[in-house]
Amino acid sequence: MSDVSQGQGWWQASDGKWYSPEEKPDHRPPPPPSARRTVSTASTASTRRTVSSGGVNDFDGAMMALRGASVGKVNRRRVVQVIEALSVATLAILTIIFFVAGIHRNNQISDLKSNGVTVNIKVTGCLALIGGTGSNPAGYVCQGALTIAGHHYTEVIPGSDQLQKGKILKVVVVPNDPALLTLRHTLLQEHSSGTVFILPAILLAALLVLIGALVAQRRHRAGTGVVGHREGSSPQVA
C-alpha cells in the first residue's frame, strides 16, 4: 500500500490508497514454475513417443498396403476372367461364321449345278482395287451386262483379273437369282466338298479344349479352397 503509484499494475482503492497488483481482488496468481515444466515435459515426451513409434503412420501405411493388395488381387482376377470369356466368345463366333460360310458355299455350288443356265455376259467396265502401297492395284472388280428370259441385268463378274471392255464371256447363272453366277469353266472345276469344314472343325476343337481347361481349372481352384478351409479349421472337442 502506498500514497502514490509504484509502477505498472498498481491500482487505487476507494480509500485513496495505491495497492500492488497482487492485492487486487480478482488477481489470479500464475502456476508455479515447477508445475509448468512438468506439464511441458510430459507433453513433449508423449509427442516424441508418438512420433518415434510411428503409430498413426504405421497404421495408415498398413491400411494402404492392405487396400492396395486387395484391389490388385481383385483386378487381376477380373482381368483374367474377362480374357477367358473373350477367348471363348471369339472362338465360338469364328466357328459359327466359318461353318455357315462353308454350308453357304456348298449350297451355291449345288444350286448352280442343278438350276443354273449358261448365258453370255458382256464386260461393261472394271475398277482397280488399290493395294497397301497405293502404287499398284491389288486386283479388279469387273461388271457385265447379261439377259435372262428377256430381262436385262448388270452384275459383278467373279474373279479379280482385269477384263477388256466389251469382251463376251460364258457364265452360269440361276434365273431366279441373277446375282448368283460364275464363269462356266470355273463351275466345271467346283463341287460340294467337306474340306470347307476343316477350318471350322479345328476352331471347334480348340474351343472345346479351352472350355475343358477352364472347367478343370475352376474345379481345381474350388477343391483347393475346400481343402485349405478344412486344414485351417480347428478340431472340435466332443
C-alpha positions in Angstrom: 0.0 0.0 0.0 1.2 3.5 -0.8 0.0 7.0 -1.2 1.4 7.1 -4.7 1.5 4.6 -7.6 4.7 2.5 -7.6 4.6 1.4 -11.2 2.6 -0.6 -13.7 -0.2 -2.7 -12.4 -0.7 -0.7 -9.2 -4.3 0.3 -8.5 -6.1 2.9 -6.4 -8.8 1.8 -4.0 -11.8 3.8 -2.7 -9.8 4.9 0.3 -7.4 6.8 -2.0 -4.5 4.5 -1.3 -2.5 2.6 -4.0 -2.1 -1.1 -3.8 0.2 -3.6 -5.6 -1.2 -5.9 -8.4 -1.1 -8.9 -6.1 -3.5 -7.2 -3.7 -6.2 -6.8 -6.4 -9.4 -8.7 -5.5 -9.7 -10.6 -9.0 -6.0 -11.3 -9.3 -5.1 -14.9 -10.1 -1.5 -15.9 -9.3 0.3 -17.8 -12.2 1.1 -21.5 -11.6 4.5 -22.3 -10.1 7.4 -22.8 -12.5 7.8 -26.4 -11.5 4.3 -27.4 -12.5 4.6 -25.7 -15.9 7.9 -27.5 -16.5 6.2 -30.8 -15.6 3.3 -30.4 -17.9 5.5 -29.2 -20.8 7.9 -32.1 -20.3 5.1 -34.7 -20.2 3.5 -33.3 -23.4 6.9 -33.2 -25.2 7.7 -36.8 -24.1 4.3 -38.0 -25.2 4.7 -36.3 -28.6 8.1 -37.8 -29.1 6.8 -41.3 -28.2 4.0 -41.0 -30.8 6.4 -39.8 -33.5 9.1 -42.3 -32.7 6.7 -45.2 -32.5 5.0 -44.2 -35.8 1.7 -45.5 -34.6 -0.5 -43.3 -36.9 1.8 -43.5 -39.8 2.3 -47.3 -39.5 -1.5 -47.8 -39.2 -2.1 -45.7 -42.3 0.6 -47.5 -44.2 -0.7 -50.9 -43.3 -4.2 -49.9 -44.3 -2.9 -48.5 -47.7 -0.9 -51.7 -48.3 -3.9 -53.9 -47.4 -6.2 -51.9 -49.6 -3.7 -51.9 -52.5 -3.1 -55.7 -52.3 -6.9 -56.4 -52.1 -7.7 -54.1 -55.1 -4.8 -55.5 -57.2 -5.9 -59.1 -56.5 -9.5 -58.4 -57.4 -8.4 -56.5 -60.6 -6.1 -59.3 -61.7 -8.7 -61.9 -61.2 -11.3 -59.9 -63.1 -8.9 -59.3 -66.0 -8.2 -63.0 -66.3 -11.9 -63.8 -66.3 -12.5 -61.2 -69.0 -9.7 -62.6 -71.1 -11.1 -66.1 -70.7 -14.6 -65.0 -71.6 -13.4 -63.1 -74.7 -11.3 -66.1 -75.9 -14.3 -68.4 -75.6 -16.6 -66.0 -77.3 -14.2 -65.3 -80.1 -13.6 -68.9 -80.9 -17.3 -69.6 -80.8 -18.1 -66.8 -83.2 -15.4 -67.7 -85.6 -16.5 -71.4 -85.6 -20.1 -70.4 -86.3 -19.1 -68.0 -89.1 -16.9 -70.5 -90.9 -19.4 -73.3 -90.6 -22.1 -71.0 -92.0 -19.8 -69.9 -94.8 -19.0 -73.5 -95.7 -22.6 -74.5 -95.8 -23.5 -71.4 -97.9 -20.7 -72.1 -100.5 -21.8 -75.7 -100.9 -25.4 -74.7 -101.4 -24.4 -72.1 -104.0 -22.4 -74.7 -106.0 -25.3 -77.2 -105.8 -27.8 -74.6 -106.9 -25.7 -73.5 -109.9 -25.1 -77.1 -111.0 -28.8 -78.0 -110.5 -30.7 -74.9 -111.6 -28.1 -72.8 -113.5 -28.3 -71.9 -117.2 -25.5 -70.8 -119.5 -25.7 -67.2 -120.9 -23.4 -64.6 -122.4 -22.2 -61.7 -120.3 -20.6 -58.6 -121.9 -18.0 -56.7 -119.8 -19.0 -53.1 -119.3 -16.0 -51.9 -117.2 -13.6 -52.7 -114.4 -12.5 -50.8 -111.3 -9.0 -51.2 -109.8 -8.6 -52.2 -106.2 -5.8 -50.1 -104.5 -3.2 -52.2 -102.7 -1.4 -51.5 -99.4 1.3 -49.3 -101.0 -1.1 -47.5 -103.3 1.2 -47.7 -106.3 0.0 -51.0 -107.8 -3.6 -52.3 -108.0 -4.3 -55.4 -105.9 -7.0 -56.6 -108.3 -10.0 -55.5 -110.3 -13.8 -55.7 -109.9 -15.5 -56.0 -113.3 -19.1 -55.8 -114.2 -21.1 -57.1 -117.1 -24.5 -57.0 -118.8 -26.5 -60.1 -119.4 -30.0 -61.0 -120.5 -32.2 -63.8 -118.9 -35.6 -64.5 -120.3 -35.9 -61.1 -121.8 -34.7 -59.3 -118.6 -31.5 -57.3 -118.6 -29.2 -57.3 -115.6 -25.8 -55.8 -114.7 -23.9 -58.0 -112.3 -20.4 -58.3 -110.9 -18.3 -60.9 -112.7 -16.4 -63.3 -110.3 -12.6 -63.0 -110.3 -10.0 -60.3 -109.8 -8.5 -60.2 -113.2 -8.8 -57.1 -115.4 -11.2 -57.9 -118.3 -11.3 -56.0 -121.6 -14.4 -53.8 -122.0 -16.8 -55.4 -124.5 -15.5 -58.9 -124.1 -18.1 -61.7 -124.1 -17.8 -64.4 -121.5 -19.8 -67.6 -120.8 -21.3 -67.7 -117.3 -23.7 -70.0 -115.5 -26.5 -68.1 -113.6 -29.5 -69.1 -111.6 -32.5 -67.5 -113.4 -34.4 -66.6 -110.2 -31.2 -65.2 -108.6 -29.1 -63.3 -111.3 -26.5 -62.3 -108.7 -25.6 -65.9 -108.3 -23.4 -66.5 -111.2 -19.9 -67.9 -112.0 -17.8 -68.5 -115.1 -18.7 -71.7 -116.8 -15.1 -73.1 -116.8 -14.8 -72.3 -113.1 -18.0 -74.2 -112.3 -16.8 -77.3 -114.1 -13.9 -77.4 -111.5 -16.1 -76.8 -108.5 -18.0 -79.3 -106.4 -19.5 -79.5 -103.0 -16.9 -80.7 -100.6 -16.4 -81.3 -96.9 -13.0 -79.6 -97.0 -14.7 -76.3 -96.3 -15.4 -77.5 -92.8 -11.8 -78.3 -91.9 -11.1 -74.9 -90.5 -14.3 -74.6 -88.5 -13.7 -78.1 -87.2 -10.3 -77.1 -86.0 -11.7 -74.0 -84.3 -14.4 -76.1 -82.7 -11.9 -78.5 -81.3 -9.8 -75.6 -79.9 -13.0 -74.2 -78.4 -13.8 -77.5 -76.6 -10.3 -77.8 -75.4 -10.3 -74.3 -74.0 -13.7 -74.8 -72.3 -12.5 -78.1 -70.8 -9.3 -76.5 -69.5 -11.2 -73.6 -67.9 -13.7 -76.0 -66.2 -10.8 -78.2 -64.9 -9.1 -75.1 -63.6 -12.2 -73.9 -61.8 -12.8 -77.3 -60.2 -9.1 -77.4 -59.1 -9.4 -74.0 -57.5 -12.7 -75.0 -55.8 -11.1 -78.2 -54.5 -8.0 -76.3 -53.2 -10.2 -73.9 -51.4 -12.2 -76.6 -49.7 -9.0 -78.5 -48.6 -7.4 -75.3 -47.3 -10.6 -74.5 -45.3 -10.7 -78.0 -43.8 -7.0 -77.8 -42.9 -7.3 -74.4 -41.4 -10.3 -75.3 -39.2 -9.7 -76.1 -35.6 -10.6 -79.6 -34.2 -13.8 -79.7 -32.2 -13.9 -81.4 -28.8 -16.9 -83.6 -28.3 
